[in-house]
Amino acid sequence: MADLINILLRMALYVDLLLLFGVALFGLYSVGATLRFRPMLRGMALSGALLSVAGLVLMTRAMSGETEFAALWPHLQMMLHETDVGLAWAVRMVALIVVMIWPGVWLASIAGALALASLAWSGHGTMDDAWHLLSDILHLLAAGAWMGAMLALILMSQLDALFNEVRIRSLADAVKRFECVGAAIVIILSVTGVVNYLFIVGPKLGDVLLGSYGILLALKVVLFAGMLVLAALNRFHLGPLLGQSLREGQYQVAANALRRSVLFELVIALLIVGLVAWLGTLGPDAG
């Protein structure tokens, strides 16, 4: 039960910080987006802070074996003051407080990047050298940029927007702006994914794929491939179709199709984050 709570808490924190950074970044390169970013960013920062506190307490309890707060407090202090995980946690909390106080998209994207990058210190990236850690951070940032854009596009294409030509034109413009960003994201995720695998497992498959870690990793790769198919569909078919439909004045069907596709893409991304949270509790030799 404790393992399940840990996985769910990790997943919730990952999703929150991925979306915080990604939505803020989306606001930078899609300035015409008809979204109210600031309340959303504040809410994400607050929930991220609460989840971070809960995660630190849970981790410290698991490592120390203490359950009473009075006995747990010295261990929490040691975790904060004497470990890299504690330092990363402190940096994350400061970054999240900054977003809560002043959630402008420029500052929120920078602070969100710091908060998201801090998660790398609780993953496999700390097992090796700085290059593995850097690869983990780039992987997280690219994933956040993709997930945040998906959420923003879904919000921009809500059903009440399908009959508002101004909002649909804003959606079409945002999709167009995301094309180059999306291509860079796919490249970074693919390269860093391979690099991380080589750091964790090495240049081998063999028995790894027969264990729990290998099965979950293979499922993650399959889901990622599904996301790539949907991203290609959006990029080369549904996006251009929306632009053509706007010129013809019949855009509701095309906008709704794009919304459904991106929503399905986001659901797959959430499943992948769940697998990542699970994988983070296992080693490559897990049976």
C-alpha positions as CSV (number, residue, x, y, z in Angstrom):
1,M,0.0,0.0,0.0
2,A,2.8,2.4,0.9
3,D,4.4,1.7,-2.5
4,L,1.2,2.5,-4.3
5,I,0.8,5.8,-2.4
6,N,4.4,6.7,-3.3
7,I,3.8,6.0,-7.0
8,L,0.6,8.0,-7.1
9,L,2.2,10.9,-5.2
10,R,5.2,10.9,-7.6
11,M,2.8,10.8,-10.6
12,A,0.7,13.7,-9.3
13,L,3.8,15.8,-8.6
14,Y,5.3,15.0,-12.0
15,V,2.1,15.9,-13.8
16,D,1.7,19.1,-11.9
17,L,5.2,20.4,-12.5
18,L,5.3,19.2,-16.1
19,L,2.1,21.2,-16.8
20,L,3.2,24.2,-14.8
21,F,6.4,24.6,-16.9
22,G,4.7,23.6,-20.2
23,V,1.7,26.0,-19.9
24,A,3.9,28.9,-18.9
25,L,6.3,28.2,-21.8
26,F,3.3,27.9,-24.2
27,G,2.3,31.4,-23.2
28,L,5.7,32.7,-24.4
29,Y,5.6,31.4,-27.9
30,S,1.8,31.6,-28.4
31,V,1.1,35.1,-27.2
32,G,-2.3,35.3,-28.8
33,A,-3.6,32.3,-26.9
34,T,-7.0,33.1,-25.3
35,L,-6.2,31.6,-21.9
36,R,-6.2,33.1,-18.4
37,F,-2.7,31.8,-17.5
38,R,-2.1,33.4,-14.1
39,P,-4.8,31.7,-12.0
40,M,-3.9,28.4,-13.6
41,L,-0.2,28.8,-12.9
42,R,-0.9,29.9,-9.3
43,G,-3.0,26.8,-8.7
44,M,-0.4,24.5,-10.2
45,A,2.3,26.1,-8.1
46,L,0.3,25.7,-4.9
47,S,-0.6,22.1,-5.6
48,G,3.1,21.4,-6.5
49,A,4.2,22.8,-3.2
50,L,1.7,20.7,-1.2
51,L,2.6,17.6,-3.1
52,S,6.3,18.3,-2.6
53,V,5.9,18.6,1.2
54,A,3.9,15.3,1.2
55,G,6.5,13.6,-0.9
56,L,9.4,14.7,1.4
57,V,7.6,13.5,4.5
58,L,6.7,10.2,2.9
59,M,10.3,9.7,1.6
60,T,11.7,10.5,5.0
61,R,9.3,8.2,6.8
62,A,10.2,5.4,4.5
63,M,14.0,5.9,5.0
64,S,13.9,6.4,8.8
65,G,11.1,4.1,9.7
66,E,9.6,6.8,12.0
67,T,5.9,7.5,12.0
68,E,5.5,10.0,14.8
69,F,6.2,13.6,13.8
70,A,8.3,14.4,16.9
71,A,10.6,11.5,16.0
72,L,10.5,12.2,12.3
73,W,11.4,15.9,12.6
74,P,15.2,15.4,13.1
75,H,15.3,13.1,10.1
76,L,13.5,15.7,8.0
77,Q,16.1,18.4,9.0
78,M,18.9,16.0,8.1
79,M,17.3,15.3,4.7
80,L,16.9,19.0,4.0
81,H,20.3,20.2,5.2
82,E,22.6,17.3,4.3
83,T,21.4,15.7,1.1
84,D,21.2,16.7,-2.6
85,V,17.6,15.7,-2.6
86,G,16.9,18.2,0.2
87,L,18.7,21.0,-1.6
88,A,16.7,20.2,-4.8
89,W,13.5,20.2,-2.7
90,A,14.4,23.6,-1.3
91,V,15.1,25.1,-4.8
92,R,11.7,23.7,-6.0
93,M,9.8,25.3,-3.1
94,V,11.4,28.7,-3.7
95,A,10.6,28.5,-7.4
96,L,7.0,27.5,-6.7
97,I,6.6,30.3,-4.2
98,V,7.9,32.8,-6.9
99,V,5.2,31.5,-9.3
100,M,2.5,31.9,-6.6
101,I,3.5,35.5,-5.9
102,W,4.2,36.7,-9.4
103,P,2.9,34.2,-12.1
104,G,3.8,36.1,-15.2
105,V,4.6,33.7,-18.0
106,W,8.2,34.8,-18.4
107,L,9.1,34.3,-14.7
108,A,6.8,31.3,-14.4
109,S,8.5,29.5,-17.2
110,I,11.9,30.0,-15.7
111,A,10.8,29.2,-12.2
112,G,8.7,26.2,-13.5
113,A,11.8,24.9,-15.3
114,L,13.8,25.0,-12.1
115,A,11.0,23.3,-10.2
116,L,10.7,20.6,-12.8
117,A,14.4,20.1,-13.2
118,S,14.7,19.5,-9.4
119,L,12.8,16.2,-9.9
120,A,15.9,14.8,-11.6
121,W,17.6,14.6,-8.2
122,S,15.1,12.0,-7.0
123,G,15.4,9.8,-10.1
124,H,18.0,7.5,-11.7
125,G,20.0,10.5,-13.0
126,T,21.8,10.8,-9.7
127,M,23.3,7.3,-10.0
128,D,25.9,8.3,-12.6
129,D,27.7,11.4,-13.6
130,A,26.5,14.9,-14.5
131,W,25.8,13.9,-18.1
132,H,23.1,11.5,-17.0
133,L,21.6,14.2,-14.8
134,L,21.6,16.7,-17.6
135,S,19.9,14.2,-19.9
136,D,17.2,13.6,-17.3
137,I,16.7,17.3,-16.9
138,L,16.4,17.9,-20.7
139,H,14.0,14.9,-20.9
140,L,11.8,16.4,-18.2
141,L,11.7,19.9,-19.8
142,A,10.9,18.5,-23.2
143,A,8.1,16.4,-21.8
144,G,6.8,19.4,-19.9
145,A,6.8,21.6,-23.0
146,W,4.8,18.9,-24.8
147,M,2.2,18.2,-22.1
148,G,1.7,21.9,-21.3
149,A,1.0,22.7,-25.0
150,M,-1.5,19.8,-25.2
151,L,-3.4,21.1,-22.2
152,A,-3.4,24.7,-23.5
153,L,-4.6,23.6,-26.9
154,I,-7.4,21.5,-25.3
155,L,-8.5,24.5,-23.2
156,M,-8.4,26.8,-26.3
157,S,-10.7,24.3,-28.2
158,Q,-13.4,23.8,-25.6
159,L,-16.8,23.2,-26.9
160,D,-18.0,26.8,-26.2
161,A,-15.1,28.0,-28.4
162,L,-16.1,26.0,-31.5
163,F,-18.6,28.6,-32.6
164,N,-16.3,31.6,-32.0
165,E,-14.3,32.3,-35.1
166,V,-11.9,34.6,-33.3
167,R,-11.0,31.9,-30.8
168,I,-10.7,29.2,-33.4
169,R,-8.3,31.5,-35.4
170,S,-6.3,31.9,-32.2
171,L,-6.2,28.1,-31.9
172,A,-5.1,27.6,-35.5
173,D,-2.3,30.2,-35.0
174,A,-1.2,28.4,-31.8
175,V,-1.1,25.1,-33.6
176,K,1.0,26.6,-36.3
177,R,3.4,28.2,-33.8
178,F,3.8,24.8,-32.0
179,E,5.0,23.0,-35.1
180,C,8.7,23.9,-34.8
181,V,8.6,23.6,-31.0
182,G,7.0,20.2,-31.3
183,A,9.6,19.0,-33.7
184,A,12.4,20.0,-31.3
185,I,10.6,18.4,-28.4
186,V,10.3,15.0,-30.2
187,I,14.0,15.1,-31.1
188,I,15.1,15.9,-27.5
189,L,12.8,13.3,-26.0
190,S,14.0,10.6,-28.4
191,V,17.7,11.3,-27.9
192,T,17.6,11.8,-24.1
193,G,15.4,8.7,-23.8
194,V,18.0,6.6,-25.5
195,V,20.8,8.2,-23.5
196,N,19.0,7.5,-20.2
197,Y,18.4,3.9,-21.2
198,L,22.1,3.4,-21.9
199,F,23.1,5.0,-18.6
200,I,20.6,2.9,-16.6
201,V,20.7,-0.4,-18.4
202,G,23.6,-0.3,-20.8
203,P,23.8,-1.4,-24.5
204,K,21.8,-4.6,-23.9
205,L,18.3,-5.9,-23.9
206,G,18.3,-9.6,-22.9
207,D,17.0,-10.4,-19.5
208,V,16.1,-6.7,-18.8
209,L,13.0,-6.9,-21.0
210,L,11.8,-10.1,-19.2
211,G,11.6,-8.3,-15.8
212,S,9.1,-5.8,-14.4
213,Y,11.3,-2.9,-15.3
214,G,11.7,-4.0,-18.9
215,I,8.0,-4.7,-19.4
216,L,7.1,-1.2,-18.1
217,L,9.8,0.4,-20.2
218,A,8.6,-1.4,-23.3
219,L,5.0,-0.3,-22.6
220,K,6.3,3.3,-22.2
221,V,8.0,3.1,-25.6
222,V,4.9,1.8,-27.3
223,L,2.8,4.6,-25.8
224,F,5.4,7.1,-26.9
225,A,5.1,5.7,-30.4
226,G,1.4,6.2,-30.2
227,M,1.9,9.8,-29.2
228,L,4.2,10.3,-32.2
229,V,1.5,9.0,-34.5
230,L,-1.1,11.3,-33.1
231,A,1.4,14.3,-33.2
232,A,2.0,13.5,-36.9
233,L,-1.7,13.3,-37.5
234,N,-2.2,16.8,-35.9
235,R,0.8,18.3,-37.7
236,F,0.2,17.0,-41.2
237,H,-3.6,16.6,-41.4
238,L,-5.8,18.1,-38.6
239,G,-3.8,21.3,-38.3
240,P,-3.9,22.1,-42.0
241,L,-7.5,21.0,-42.2
242,L,-8.4,23.5,-39.5
243,G,-6.7,26.3,-41.5
244,Q,-8.5,25.3,-44.7
245,S,-11.9,25.0,-42.8
246,L,-11.4,28.5,-41.5
247,R,-10.9,29.9,-45.0
248,E,-14.2,28.1,-46.0
249,G,-16.1,29.3,-43.0
250,Q,-16.9,25.7,-41.8
251,Y,-14.5,25.1,-39.0
252,Q,-16.5,23.4,-36.1
253,V,-15.9,19.8,-37.3
254,A,-12.2,20.3,-37.9
255,A,-11.7,22.1,-34.6
256,N,-13.6,19.4,-32.7
257,A,-11.5,16.7,-34.4
258,L,-8.3,18.4,-33.4
259,R,-9.5,18.8,-29.8
260,R,-10.3,15.0,-29.6
261,S,-7.0,14.1,-31.0
262,V,-5.0,16.3,-28.7
263,L,-7.1,15.1,-25.7
264,F,-6.3,11.5,-26.6
265,E,-2.6,12.4,-26.9
266,L,-2.7,14.0,-23.4
267,V,-4.3,10.9,-21.9
268,I,-1.5,8.8,-23.4
269,A,1.0,11.3,-21.9
270,L,-0.5,10.9,-18.5
271,L,-0.2,7.1,-18.7
272,I,3.4,7.5,-19.6
273,V,4.0,9.7,-16.6
274,G,2.3,7.1,-14.4
275,L,4.8,4.5,-15.8
276,V,7.7,6.9,-15.2
277,A,6.6,7.3,-11.6
278,W,6.5,3.5,-11.3
279,L,9.8,3.0,-13.0
280,G,11.4,5.5,-10.6
281,T,10.7,3.1,-7.7
282,L,12.4,0.1,-9.6
283,G,15.8,-0.8,-10.8
284,P,16.7,-2.4,-14.2
285,D,17.2,-5.7,-12.4
286,A,13.7,-5.8,-10.9
287,G,12.1,-9.1,-11.6
